[in-house]
Amino acid sequence: MKNRISALLLGTALAFGASTAALAQDKTVKIGVLTDNSGLYSDLGGAGSTLAAQMAVEDSGLAAKGWKIDVISADHQNKPDIAVNTARQWIDVDKVDIFVDVLNSGVALAVNNLVKEKNGVMINTGAATSDLTNTQCSPNTIHWVYDTYMLANSTGQALVKAGGDTWYFLTADYAFGHALERDTAAVVLKSGGKVIGTVRHPLNTADFSSFLLQAQASKAKIVGMANAGGDTTNTIKQASEFGIVAGGQKLAGLLLFINDVHSLGLKVAQGLNFTETFYWDLNDGTRAFSKRFSERMKNKAQPSMIQAGVYSGLIHYFKALEAMGGNPHDGIKVVEKMKSMPTDDPLFGKGTIRVDGRKIHPAYLFEVKKPADSKGPWDYYKLIGTTPGDKAFRPLSESECPLVKK
């Protein structure tokens, strides 16, 4: 009887050991690019983010080492309920391991909760709200490219120091706009400036005339645009028609992308100041990647910092999985491994991932060139200043993230 029990226990142990070894050597990965494929942010993420993910898979070299990696994409239509339903199906049915891009702060905050519940991984490169690494931080989420705190700390502070000490905000009326206005207003006040007022507009607004007239009537030196994508380009175009800049006020592009400048043209966009963490023409590494990316894009566009972030984030994710010897399909374990390793890629250079999930790298203050200063297609930016990574983002001493021990 004892021999039978011993044999049974031994067999169970061997079976458990075999299954554990098999799990450790699991080399399958499914990536979900959850983005805006058809709306006002589609140029910033969309098909370009899916391409960036595919390029990261190719450049990782894991396929040649026996890994099977699939990339799928879906349009969340900038609606949190659609995004969550899609994400839930991806996790439960399609067995998606990791979400990337996740444009739109309302969408990202909702998906952030689901990914935590399901123990997946989210590398957020699209949404801006700094709450993702503050009050809403998660052990399953990494915020890779930029956030509202960084934008406010760089662009907002620079403009106040340059004399723009009175502000009026024109704000997209959802989570992103509210966060960007909140974080920028805090910097303005801390720097000795004053916020005269604010007006909020619906997402994807076509007519900004009433909002711009209120901003014009405020006489504020700075009209802070706490919006993005098509809303920002429409604001700038219509502000030009109303003669706001000609009348002495300055437009602050609190979140502006290379795609927006391309859409506006240098004649309209010249002189705008804004902050990004990636620009295709920064160095040899960014230029080499951007050339390959542009050649594969239907419209031959250069990558936005969101799309560049998808590539960079996935390259680090793949390094972590390879170091683990396989995919454990355990989000917290994978994110912990990613945080334990220094980041290094041609697009964002060397960096780290903090305990709160914030990816640390430099932020660059740019000014849009005058048409006469541009030397060719997509040569739009002049570098004004660089903020080191350890100064660009919210310090841990100010964090409300439960993961941060004080």
N, C-alpha and C positions, 0 to 999 in steps of 0.2 A: 504493500500500500504506500509506504514511504517512498519507494523507488518510483512509483507511478506519479505521485505528487511532485517529486523532484524533477522528473522528466517533463511534466506539464509546465511547471514554473520555468524551467530552462527553455522550453519551446516558446513560451510567452515572451520571455526576455529577449530571445533571439529575434522573434518577430517584431517586437517593439524597436529593437536596435536597428533592424533592417529598414523599418518604416521611417525612423528618425534620420537614418543616413540618406534615404531616398529624398526626404523632405529637404535636407540640407543641400542636396545636389540638384534640386528642382531648378531648371534653367529656362523657365517660361515667364514671360512678362507681357502684360497687356497695358498699354498706355491710352488714356482717354483725353483727347484735346477738347475741352468744353469751352466753347468760345462764341463770339458773335460772327456768324458767317454771312449775315445778310443786312445788318442794321448799321447804325451810325458809327460803330466801332470796328467794323469788319476789316478796314484797311490796317488797323493797328494790330489785330490778331488774325482771326479768320483763317483763310487758306494759307497765309504766311506762317502762322503758328504750327499748322499741320506739317508744312514743309520743313520747318525748323526741327520738329520732332523726328521726322524721317531722316534728316541729315545727322542728327545726334545718334540715332540708331546705327546708321552706316559708319559714322566716324568712330563709334565705340569699339568696333572690331569684335564685338561679342558673337556675332553670327558665325564667324570663322572658328569660334571656340565652342560651338555646339549650342548656343543659346537660341531660343525661338522668341522673337519680340514682335508684337503686333501693335499697330497704331490705328485707333479709330477716332472719329471726330463727330461732333454734334453741335447744332445751333441752339443755344439757350434762349434766343430772341430777347435777351435782356430782361427775362422774367424769372424771378427766383423759384416760382412753383414749377415751371417747365424744367428748369435746371435741376431741381431736387428730384423730380420724377425720373428724369433721364439718368442722373447719377445713381439713383437707387437701383434702376434696372441694370445699369452697367456693372454695379457691384454684385448684385444678387444673381443675375442671369449670365452676363457676359464675362464675369470674373475680372473686371478691370482692377489693376493694382494701384495705379497712380493717376491723378488728375493734374493736368497742366493748363496754363493760360488762365482760365476762369475769370475772364474779363467781366467787369461790372461789380462794384462793391456789394450791392444788395444780393447778387447771385453768390458771390464768394463767401459772404457771412453765412448764408443758408447752407451752402455745400460744405463749408467748414464744419458745421455741426454734424452733418451726416457722415462725413469722412471719419470724424472722431468716433461716432457711434459704431461704425462698421470696421474701425481699425484699419483704414486704408492710408494712403499718402496723398497729400496735396502740395504741389509746388506752385504757389501762386505767383504768376508773373504779370497778370493783367489788371487785377483790382488794386486800388490805391489806398483804401482806408487803413490807417495805422492801427486800428483796433484789432486787426488780425494778429498782431504781436503784442497787444496790450491787454485790454479787458477781455477780448475774445480769443486769446492765444490758445493753442492746442498742441499736444505732443505729437500730433500727426501732420502738422502743417508747417511749411517753410515759406516765408515771404521773400521772394528773390530779388526783384529789380528795383523798386522804388516804393515810397509810401507818402501819405499826406504830411506826416511830420517832416520828412526830409525835404519835400518840395517847399513847405513853409519856411523851414530853417534856412534854406539856401536862397531861393528867389525872393521870398518876402523880406527877409532880413537885409539882403543886398539893396532892395529898392528903398527901404526906409532909410538906410544909411546914406543913400544917394539923394535924399531930400524928399522922398515920397512919403510924407508923414501923415497924410489923411487918406483914408480908404473907403471905397464903397464896393460892396461885393455883389456880383451877379452870379447866382448860384444854382446849379442843377439840383432840383428838389428830390433828392434821394440820398441814400447812405453816403455815397462818394462825395457829393457836393457838400453835404453837411459836415463831413469830416475835414475836408480841405478848407472850408471856410473857418471852422473851429480852430484848426491847428495854425492857420495863417493869421487869424485875428489875435491869437495868443502871442505869436511872435511880434506882430505889429505893436501891440500894447507893451510888451516887454522891452521893445526897442525904443519906446518913447513916442510912438505914433498914436493915432486915434482912428477908430472905426466910426464913420458917420452914419452908415446904414447898410441895408442889404435888401435885395429883391430876389425872389426864387422863381425859377421857371421850370416847366415840365421837361422831362427827358425828351430829346428829339424834337425840339421846337424849331419851327420854320421862321416865324416872325418875332424878332426881338425888339421891335420899335418901341413898344411901351416900356420895356425894361431899360432900354438904353436911354430913353428920355428922362427916366427917373435918376439914372446914374449921372447923366449930364447936368440935371438940375441940382444935384447934390454939391457940385463944385469941388468934389474930392479930387486930389491930385492923382490918385491911382484908382482905376476901375479894375478890381481884381476879378478875373474870370475863373470862378470855381466850377468849371465844367470841362468837357473834353470832347475829342473827336469832331463830328459834324456840328455839334453845338458850339464848340469853340470857333471853328472856321466861319460859321454863320454869324456869330457875334462880331468877329473882327471885320468881316465884309460889310456888315450893316453899320458898324461903328464908323467905318470909313465914310459911308454915305451920309451919316449924320454929322460928320466933321468933328468928332469927339477929340481925336488926337490933334487935329489942326487947331482946335479951340484951346489947347494947352493941357488937356488931361492925358494921362499915359495909361495904356492898356497893359495889364500884367497877365501874361500867359502862365498861370500857375501850373498848368499841365499841358504841355505842347509836345507834339511828336513830329518827326521828320516828314511823315505822311501829310500832316496838317500844313506844314510850310510848303510842301510840294503842291498841295491843292490850292493854297492861297496865291502862290507865286511871290517872288522876292519883292516886287513893286509894292504889294500890299503888306507883306509880312516884315519887311526890313525894319531893323531896330528893335524888334521884340526881344525881351530877355526872358529866359526860362531855364529850367534845370532838367538834365537827363543823366542817366548813368551809363549810356552807351551811345556812340556815334560811329557810323560806318568808317569814317576817315580819321579815327583817332590814332591808329598805329598800324604796323604791318599785319598784325594778327586780325584786327577788325576788318581791314581792307580785303584780306585774302578770303575770309569767310563771306563777307558781303558780296564779293564778286561772284562766288559760287552760288550764293542764295539768289541774287538778282538774275543770273542767267537761267534759273529754273522757275522764276516767277513769270506768270503770263504777262503781267504789266511791267515787268523788268524793274520793279520797285526795289529800293534798298530796304534792309530790315529795320523795323521799329525796335525800340528797346524791349518791348514786350516779346516780340518774336525772338530776339537775341537771347532773352532770358529763358525761353523755353529750351533752346539748344543748350545753354550753359547749365541750367538746372538739371537737365537729363544726363548730361555728361557726368556730372558729379554723382547723380543717383546710380548710374551704371558702375562707376568706380566703387561705390559702397557695396553694391550687390556682388561684384566680382571679389571684393575683399572678404565678403561673408561666405563665399564659396557656393552661392546659390541664392534663390529667392525664397525667404521664409514665409512670404505672404503675411507678414506681421508688420503693420505700418509703424507702430511705435519703435520696434526694434530697428527697422530700416532707417527711420529718421534719427534715432539715437546714433547709429553708425555714421550717418552723414554729418551730424554735428561734431562727431569726434575727429573727423578728417579735415585738414585744411583744403580749401577750394582753390583750383588753379585751372584756368582755361584761357584761350586766346582772346575771348571777348570781354571778360570782366577782370582778367588778371588774377592775382592772388587775393584770397580773402578767407573769411571764416563764417560759420553759422553759430549764432549765439543760442543760449539755452531757451530764449523766448521764441526761437524760430526765425529771427531776423538775420538775413544774409547781409554781411558787411562788405562794402566796397566803396570806392570814391564816388562822389557826385560832382558833376561838371556844370558850371554856369555858362551858358552860351548866349550869344547875340546873333540874330539873323543878319546875314550880310546884305549890303546894298547890291543891286543888280550888277553894277560895274565891278564889284570885287569878286564876283563868282567866276571861277575858272572853268566851269563845265557843269554837266548835269549832276544834280544832287549835291553840288558844292555850296551848301547853304549856311554853315555855322562858323562863327568865330568864337574861339574859346576865351572866356573872360576870366574865369577862376576855377580852382579845384578845391573841393572840401574833402579832406581825408575821411575814410570810412568811419573811423572811431569818433568823428565829430559830426558826421552827416545825419545820423539817425538818433532816435530817442535814447538817451543813456539809461542803462539798467537801473540806476539809482532813482529814476522817475517812473519806472515801470509799475503797472498794476497787474502784470501777468502772473497768475498763480504759480507758474513754473519757476519764477525767479525767487530765490530764497534771500531774504534780507536779514 
